[in-house]
């Protein structure tokens, strides 16, 4: 890293309060943070620790329902707590940039990606349109986006989630800011894409002497990115230390508990003898508009009481296979069977019982749950639709489902999604799927947006529900730690094809298919030198070349 002597951001005794509707309560309780130019600080802690609230405060911003009640936030000599809104707006997007966790929820779906990228450079008169577009393409190439000269002219829904996240990272870098706040920027990315993005972020920070706050719940990722790690719990600092020191010898018990999570691993189940699969995908091909094939002869079976993890990079066909199973994308060849009976390719032609049998839990509970609808109605609608429940019977069923997901009905029945934590919202998504009384549930990256402690709780909940209700799961994930924890069988996909599949224990035992080897070797380790070593092993002489490999 370059010279880091100059302090860029100095936060002292920061206190932030949130309004409950009746009173103001403390959220951030006297946190200090000092960041030098070119330095990366990692903020870690479980959901509700205050990581994102501090990240927003670094821009002089307090989210709706919160206020900065005390303390100083000084950015390059400017006191943001007393600066005018016009002065703060002049900084945001130009000298301070923000990379959000969910690119899909952050991009405007009505505008092309490159038009949104060039908005800040044009607004601040840093570049003219053609120059800004050329620079965008250069950044897309650095971040190894496919067709960097063309991809910016697509709309957000026309690219994959991983590609959109990289486009957002490029957009934040458009004005070459002094400070970038990365709020879980690689959470939704597969392991191989994550390496490219992490390497590109490190390269940008190094080249332009940019400071960064890197918010994450992934300890192995923060080990690759941060010079210093600050651990937070319920709005207070637990401890802070240089990364290597923090990883090798954390002082506080809470930090040690974070280091020890994800030890959960359930016993591997075997296929039940003499039973038909709950879901059987047989030689399925599929294509989107334009005729480009996205699934090629895909076959796998999922049995009652078992979990099949489907893994692969962004664009490998995992979610497309799920769309074929649900009937949202009719296969162009092959078929999907449910308990031995063919399912109509299009969901519109399926009976109510066939629809009921296959349910889905989505990755981003924030976008999957209507923020203006009460929890009782979110869970109650499928129970009403599939079971015809009304009145007291419906309320009783909703209460049962809330109990099942370990949320108190008296506290959550009348609440709205924005009043819940990320883990609680994901539990509501699980309850909504269970309300239909399905035999098969597709879990689409359901823990990727959650911190490790909350994610472990969700995995244990899903395991318990599977045993109690005899459910079959298809678990779409890029997190191989999750695969180790919960899967019975593993299906590895690449470029729309199944390249390897089998029982979990066999899949994690060499020899592997070369692509499976690539995935396994791309899982970050709790070693600050892991990323650099990996890039060198893959023929990258320096971090700056990572995006070209």
N, C-alpha and C positions, 0 to 999 in steps of 0.2 A: 504493500500500500504506500501511497505517497505521504507527504508531510501531514501529520495529524495534530500539530501543536495548536492550531487555531481552533478555538471553540466556536462551533456553528450554532448549536442549540443548547441552551442552558435552562432547564426546568427546575424550579426550586419550590419545595413545600406545596406541591400542587394538590389542591382539594377540589373535588367535583361532587356535586349533589344531584340526586334524581328525585323527581316529584312523584309521589305515590297516588296523588289525587286528594290527599289529606295533609301531607307534610313533606318537607324536604329531608331526604336521608342521605348519608354519605356513601359515595361510590368509590372515589379515590381519596385516600386518607393520608395525605402528606408525602407524596412520592417526589424524589429528586431524580433528575436524569441529565447527564452532561455528555454531549456528542461532539466529536471533533470532525473536521473536514476529512473525507475519505474513510471514516470509521463506520463499521456496521455494528449496531447493537441488537442483539436478539432479545425479544421480550417473550417469555414463556410462562405458562400457568394454565390451569384448567378453565373451563367455560365460566364466565362471570368474574374472572380475576381482575379485569380492567384493562387488558392489553389494547383492545381496539379503541377504548375510550381515551387512553393516553395517546395513541397514535393520532386520533382526531384532534386532540388538544394541541399536539405539536404543530398543527396548522392554525391554531387559534380558534378552533371550532368545537362547539359543544352540541351534541346530538339533541334532537327534540326531546323535551322532558327532562333535560339536564342543564346544569349551569356550572361555570367555573366560579367557585365561591371564594377561593383564596389562592395565593401563590403567584409566582412569576414564570412567564414563558418568554424567553428572550431568544429571538432568531436573528443571528448576524447583527446584533446590536439593537434590533427593534423589539420593543416590549409589546407582545401580541395581546396581552390582557387589556391594554389601554388603547391599542391601535384602532382606528376607524374601520368600518366594514369595507370601505373602498380600498384602504391600505392593505387589508388582509386579502381581499379579492385579487389585488394586483400580484400577490405572492403565489396564490394557489394556481397550480397548473403551469406556472412559469418557473419559479424558483423552488417551490415545494410541490411535489407530485404524489399521487396516491394510487396504489394498485390494489383493487378490491379482491376479495376472495371469489366472488361469483361473477365471472365475466358475462355470463348469460343474462344476469339480472341488471348489469351495469351498462351494457351497450343499448343504444336506441335501435329497436328492430326495424324502424322505418328508414334508416339512413345507411348508406354503404360504409364499410369499415374505414376506408381511407378518408372519407369526408369527416368522420368523427376524429380520426387521428390528426388531421391538419387543422382542426378548429382552433386549438390553442396557439400554435405557431403563427397562424394568420391573425388571430385576435390580438396577440401581443406584438405583432409586426416584426417578428423575428425572422420569418421567411416569407417569400411570395409562394403562391399556390404550387407552381410547377416544382420549385425548389423543395417545398415541404413534402410533395408527393414523392420526389426522388429520394429524399431522406427517409421517408417511411419505408420505401422499398428496400433501402439499404439495411434498415433496422429489422425488417421482416427476414432478410437474408441472414443477418447475424443470429436471429432467433430460430433459424432453420425452419421457417414456414415454407410449405410447398408452393411452388410458382410465385415467388415473392413479387414479381412484376405484375401479377394478375390478382392475387388473393384479396388485396385491399379493395378491389372493385366489386366484391361480393357483399351480400347482406349478412348480418350476424348469424342468422339461422342456416346459412348455406355452408358453414364451416363447423368442424367438430369442436367440442368443449375445450380440448387441449389447445387447439389452434387459436381459439378465441382468447384464451388466457394469455397466450404468447403475444397476440395482437394488442391486448390491453397493456402488457408490460412495455411493448414498443411505444404505445401511445403515451405512457407516462414519461418515457425518455425523450419525447419529441423536442422539448425545449431545453434539454440538457440541464435539468434542475440541480440545485445544490443539495437538496434533501429529497429522498424518496421514501415514502412509508409503504412497505410491502405488508399487506394484511392477508396472511395465508395464501401467497400467490401461486403455490404449487400444489395445494391441497387436492385439487380435482384432476391432477395430471398423473398419467401412468409413469412408471419408474424411469423408463428410457427418455421420455419427453422431459421429465423433471430434471434429469442430468443436464440436458441441453439448456434449459431455462436457467438453472442454477449457475452453470458455467458462464452464460451470457450476462447474467446479472453481476457476477463477480468481475467480469471483464469491463462492463460499463462503469462500475464503481471505481475500479482501478484506473481506467483510462482517463476519466473525467474528474477524479478526486471527489466523487460524490459521496455524501454521507447517507446512511440508510438506517431506518428502524425496521427490523425484520420480525414481524409478529407471526408466531407459529406455535402449534402444539406438538410438532414433530421434532424431537430432540436430535435425531440423527441429521436432519436437514439443517437445523440451526448450528450444529457443530461445523458444517461445511461453510456457512455463510458469515458467522459473527466473529468479531474480534473480542467482544465482551458479551456476557449473558446476564440479564437481570431476571430473576424469578419473582413472580407476583402471586399473591393469594388474597382474594377478597378485598382488592383495592390497596393492599399494602405490600411494600417490598419485603421479600423474605431474605434474599441475599443477592449479591452481585460480585462477579469475578471474571478475569480473563477466561476465554472459552476452555482452553486446555486444563487450567486449574479447576474450573467448575466441573468438567467432565470426570476428572481423575479423583477429586476429593471434595465433593459438596459438603458443606458444613451442617446444614439444617436437615432435620428429619423429613420435612415436607419435600425438599429437593431430592433427597434420597428415594422417597416414595415415587416421585415422578420418573426417576431413572429405572425403577424396578417394575413399572407397569408393562402390560402386554405379555405377561407370563402365562395368561390364561390359554389353555388348549384343551379342548374336549376330546374324549377318545374317538377314534375313527370307527364309523359304523360300516357294516358290510351290507350288501344288497340282500333284501329279504328273498328267500327261496320260493319259487313257484308263483311269484306275483308279477303282474304286468306293471310296467312303469306308469307312474302317474302322468308323466309327460314324456313323449318320445318324438324327437325331431329326426326325421328320416329323409336324408339326401336332399336337403333344402337348398335351392338357389333363390336369390332375391336381387332385385335391382330397383333403384329409384328412377325418377323422371330423367329421361335421356338415355336409358338403357344400360348405364354403367353397372356392371355386376358388382354387388357388395357382399354377397354370400355365395360360396361355391361348394356345393355338395357337403353341407354341414349336417352331421348326425351326432346325437348323443341322447342318453336316457337319464331320467331322474325318477327315483323310486321313493315310495312313502317313507317318511321318517328320516330322509337323507338330505344332505346339502351338497350340491354340485357347484363348485366355484368355476366361473368362466373368466379367464384372465387373458390379457393381451394389451397392446398399446392402443392409444386413441386411434380410431379408424379401423380397428382389427375386425369389427363386426359383432362385438359382444351385444351392444344395445340393439342392433338390427335384428339379431337372432331373437331377442326378447320381443321386439315388435311383431315378428312373424308368429310367435307363440300366442301373443295377445290378439292377433287378428288385425292389428293396425296397419301392417304391411303384408298383403297376401303374397306368398311365395310364387315365383314364376315356375318352379319345379319342386317336386317332393311334397311332403305333407307333415302335419303335426297331429299326433294321436294323444287323446286323453283317456287313460285307463283302457287302452286298446281300441277306442272308437275315434275315427277321424273327426277332427274339428274343422268346421267350415273355414276356409282361408280368410274370409272377411268377417270381422266381428259383427257387422250389421246382420249377417245371416245366422248368427249363433243364438241358441235359445237362452232364456234367462238363466237356466241352471248351468249351461256351458260358460256363460259370462261369469257367473258366481264362482265357479271352480278356480278360475285363474285371476289372481289379484296382484297388485304391484305396490311396492314401497319405493319412493323416489329419493334421489340423492339430496336435493336441496329442499328441505322442509319449508324454508322461507318462501320459495316460489310455488311449492306444491299445495300449500294451505292458504285459503282465502283469508286475508287479514281482517276482513270485515264481517266474518261469520263466526258465531260462537262455537266453541269446542263441541258442545252438545249436538249442534246441528251438523258439524263436519262428520262426526262419528255416526250420528243418527240417520243420515240420509241413506247410506247403503243398507243399514238394517231395515229401514222402512221400505226401500225399493225391492230388496230380495226376499225379505221375510214378511212384509206386510204389517209390521208392528206399528201401533198407534198409541197415543196417550200414555197411560201409566206403564204399559208393557214396554213401550219404546224407551221411556226414561229408565226403567229397570235394566234394560239391555245395555244402554249407554253406561250406566253405573257399573255394571258387570265388566264391561270392556275397560273402563278406566281402572278398576281394581286389578284387572288382568295385566295391565301395563304398569302397575305400581304407582298410579297417580290417584290421590284422594278425590273422589267425586265431589265432595262438599266444597273443595277448594278450586276445582278445575272445570266443573260442569258449565258455568256461565262466563268463563274467561274467553279472551280472544287470543289468537296466535301471537301477536306482538308482545303480549304480556308473559310469554313463556321463554325459557332458555332454549338453546339449540337442541340439547338432549331431550328436553320435554316435548318440543315440537316433533322431533323424530319419533317419539313414543306415540304421539297422536297419529302420525302417519301409519304406524304399525296397527294401532287400534282401528283406524278406518279400514285397512285391508282385512282385518279379522272380522269386522262387522258383517261381511258377506258370507262368513263361514266357508272359506275356500279350502281346497285340498292342496293347492299349490300357490306359492308366493314368489314373485320375482323381487329380489332385493337389489336395487340398482345403486351401488356405491353408497349404501345407507350410513356408513360410518366415516366416510372420507372427509366430511365437513366438521367432524366433532373432535374435541381434544381427546387425548389418549385415555384418560380416566373415564370420561363419559362414554367413549366408544366401547371400552371394555364392558361397561354396564349394559349397553345396547346388545352386544354380542351374547352376554350371559342371558339377557331377557329373551332374545330370539331362540337361544338353545332351550331354555325352559319351556317356552311356548311350543316349540317343535315337539318336545317330548310329551307335553300335556295334550296337545291337539293332533299329534301324529301328522304333522305338516311336511310337505316336500318343499325345499328351497332351491331356487337358482340364484346364486350369489355373484352378481357382476361386480368385479373389483379389480383395481390395479395394485392393491396393497397386499403383498405376499405375506406379511405378518398376520393379516386377517385370514388369509387362506389357511395358514398353519393353525390358526386358532379354531376355526369353525368348520372347515370343509371335510367331507368324506371322500369325494372324488374331485379331480381337477380336469378342466378342458382348457387347453391353450390354443388361442386363435391368433392368426397373423394374416393380414390381407384377405380377410373373408373366408379363410380356410381353417379347419381344425388340424393343427400340426402335431399335436400329442394329447393323449388323454389317458386317465387311469386313476387308481386309488391314490390318495394324497401321499401316503408313505412312500410309494414307488416313485411318484413324481418328484419328490424332494431328494431322492437317492440317485447318484450318478450311475450309468451315463444318461445324459439328457439329449434331447433334440437341441441343435445349436441355438435356436431361438429361445427355448426355455432356459438354456445356459445364460443367454444375454439378459433375460429378465431377472434371473436369480442374482447375477453379478451386479445388477444395477440398483439393488436395494441398499440405500445409504446405511452406513455403519457409524457407531458412536466414536468416530476417530476424526479429528479435525483435518487430517491429511488424506482421508479416504478419497475425496473427489479428485484431488490433484493426482494421486497415485493411479486412480482408475483412468483418468484422461491420458496419462503418460502410457499406461499399458495398452490403450486403444490407439496409440500413435499420435496423440495431440501434444505438440511440443510446449504449448502454453495455453492458458485458459482462453485467450482471445481467439484461438483457432477451433474451439470446441464446436461452435455452431456450423463449421464447415465439414465436420467429420461425417 
